[in-house]
Amino acid sequence: MLHDRVRALLLCGLLGTLVGCTGADPERSPGEPAPGAAGIGDDYYPNAGNGGYDATGYDVSISYDPANGRLDGDTTVTARATQDLSRFNLDLRGLTVDSVEVDGGRAEFAREGDSELVVTPPEPVPEGSTFRTRVRYGGTPVDASAGQLGDNGWQRTPSGGAFALGEPHSAAYWYPVNEHPLDKAPFRLTTRVPEEWTAVSIGRQENTSTADGWTTTTWAEPNPVASYLTTVVIDRFTVERGELADGTPVLSAYAPGAAHLRDEGERVGEVIDFLSGEFGEYPQAVAGGIYLGADVGFSLETQGRPTYTRSADLETVVHELAHQWWGNAVSVRSWADICLNECLASYSQWLWAEGKQGDDLDARYHRAVDRFTGSQEFWSRKLYDMGPGHEFEGVYSKGILAVHALRRQIGEEAFDRVLREFPARHQDGNASWPQFEDFAARVAGQDLGGFFEAWFRGTEQPADEYLYPGSLSG
Ligand SMILES: [Zn+2]
């Protein structure tokens, strides 16, 4: 995600220590079915995600009419039970649930709080078994413009369309989901909209047909995806199709009011080429972009096909495409690890400036350090374990300097290896920020404890030995 001109500030209050994802009650007797936990274990989002199962696939189907704003949904979540389940939760915000089935049998259900759909299957689900939960639902989806989340959730476009976008929570506003990056799964979506509208999502476009004035389209994302990286956007799009040199399909969708972003959209292949040289082979099945005619305050790295606010620029495109490695291929284990996404995606903007424009990054670094020397506000922003509500304050600015200092601390060869090998090692999975630190130290053959403490956990300007390593000391 990149906020307009690094205002950086909106989002959420998350983070915390992950305690595991099964949520089983340690007190229960072995073999006795028990409820899955209402949260996956992220301290600052106690209700985010759910315990007791691992989602292995989503098959979401929605019908949406912009004229009346009504959404009707029919979603099947396939999952593997990680405990004997007497009942389990999905996350769903707003909307009215009409029925729930588990493996074809009618299930009882209840709503709890603002995000929990509690499902009691007709029979307990045995640990290790795969089960399918089908939810039929509908209504007018809601947004979440209040509070520190900013404009997340379901929103309308200036031309009367609609879109679902936001981090950390946006999926539960339009389909039932295990809403946490720790539980990634392949995603399939069928959209049905009046024929004068076009729906665009992530993944490969598989089928489109029009009948009785409605257009039905299927999208399939084969790679596991964190739920905040899914989206659907309904607008009067102009759609351009092409492919990357290796045959990866490119789909760029420009909403009314986004025509000025075509120059950026046409450079997606060039940007991916450049980033592949830094981070290794492009890890996603598709490429392109969804260009909104609305100023939503941020752009988001929706998988393979980022969604851009209308004030995005080329640097935004570089940032969101860098996330296809940092955040999407490898995803955070908890929201405390957000620097793994944002510090690295932000540093890609410097790599681009260096590689494409010949910028002297050491000079840029010195100018920034000089500018912020003495600024308690700048240096007090922690990059890891930053506290709820502060996740996005330092990662776009101090985070860039920290990654550049790391590069000079460990040298070009080790830095290149870290950038290329870490996302590949964790592709389609998750990693924590401490795992990144351990990996960098191992590759470099250095004890980086003091360095990481000063830059990523500290609240003061790092001592000169960490501030000016390697060529920065000259
Ligand atoms: Zn970002």
Residues whose N, C-alpha, C, O or C-beta is under 5 A from the ligand:
A	BS01	ZN	M1 L2 E342 A345
